[in-house]
Amino acid sequence: MDEIRTLWWDRPSGDLRYIDQTLLPGEYRIRPCADPENLVLAIKTLAIRGAPALGVAGAYGVALVAKACRALGHDEALSRIIAGAAGVASARPTAVNLSWGVGQVLSQLEMVAGGDGADLYLAAISAADKVASADLQTCKDLGGCGATLLPGHCTVLTHCNAGALACSGWGTALGVVRSAVTAGKQVQVIACETRPLLQGARLTAWELARDHIPVTVIPDSAAAYLMARGEIDAVIVGADRITSDAVFNKIGTYSHAVNARHHGIPFYVAAPASTFDWQLSACSVVVEERRRDEVTGFFGRETVPASVPVRNYAFDQTPLDLVTAIITEHGVFSLPGDAEKMRAATGGRS
Ligand code: MRU
C-alpha cells in the first residue's frame, strides 16, 4: 500500500504541510501552513482532523509558535512559546491528543537549558518530528494487535474516519483493517456516512478505495438493519478521548454500540495510549458543539426552517460496559476483565 501522509514539516520552507480534508474526495490538495493562527483555523474547520492527527498538529503547532520567537533570548522565547502553544491546544476541546501533542513538545523544550530562541525552534521541530513518526509506528503496532481479532473473511462496520487521514498514516480502526488485509485476511468495510460532515462517506471511503480495500457506504441510520440481517461481524471505531468510564468518539458511535450489543456483535475501540485521559471522568469532558449551518443545509439549500433550533454535538459518549475490547499499541484489553491492566499500560495509576 502506498502510504498516505496526512501532515509533515517541510524543512526547506519551514512550514507545516497538510492534506486539506475538507476538499476530499473531490480534490486532493496539499496546503502550506506557516503560522499558528492558520493552524488553528485548519483545525477548527476540520482541514486537519482526527484525534492522533490533532496530536501531531499540536506538536508542530509549538514549532510554528517557536518560529516567531527565533530572534529572542532563551527565557523570553520559552515563555512566549508556552503562552502561544495554549491557543493551539484549545483549538478543539474533545480530542485529548491535541493538548497531549502540545505538551509532548513543551516538555522537551523545558529541558533545553542553554541557547536562544533559534535553538528552541530547532528543538521544537525535532520533538514534533518524533511525535509524528511515533504516531505512525503506534498505528502499525495497534493495527497488528487488532488484526488478530478478525476472522479470515469478515465485514467490519466503522463510523467517521479513524484512518490514515486521522493519524500520521495507517490509522487506528482502519489500521486494524489494513493490518488484517496485509496479513492476508479478506476484510470488507461498511462505512457509515457520518452526518453532518460525512467523514465516513468522504474520507473513509476515499482512503480505502485508494488502497483497493472493499468499502460500501451506508446512511448512519442503516447500521442496525444490516446488523439484524447478519451482515456485520464486528464494529471497530476510533476514539477522541477515553476516560475511566467512557469512550468519546464521533456522534453516532454510541448508537452503534447499543445496536451491536443488542445483536451480539463485538464492539471494538482502537486507540493509542495518547487518547486515554485518566485525569477526568466522563462528566467533566467538554463535548464540542459546532455551528448550526453544518446541519441545516444540503447542496446550498436550507433544509431546516430558520426559526427551529438545532443541536450539533460533534461527539458522543459510549459507556465502557458496551465496549467488548479496546485495541491499543500495547495489546488488546477485553472489558471489563482487563480494565486494570489497560490502565497500567496506558499511563493511569492502578
Ligand atoms: O470531528 P473529527 O472528524 O475530528 O472526529 C474524528 C473522530 O471522531 C474519529 O473517530 C477519532 O478522532 C478517532 S481518529 C483515529
Residues whose N, C-alpha, C, O or C-beta is under 5 A from the ligand:
A	BS01	MRU	R49 G50 A51 P52 H159 C160 N161 A162 G163 A166 T172 Q199 G238 A239 D240 N249 K250
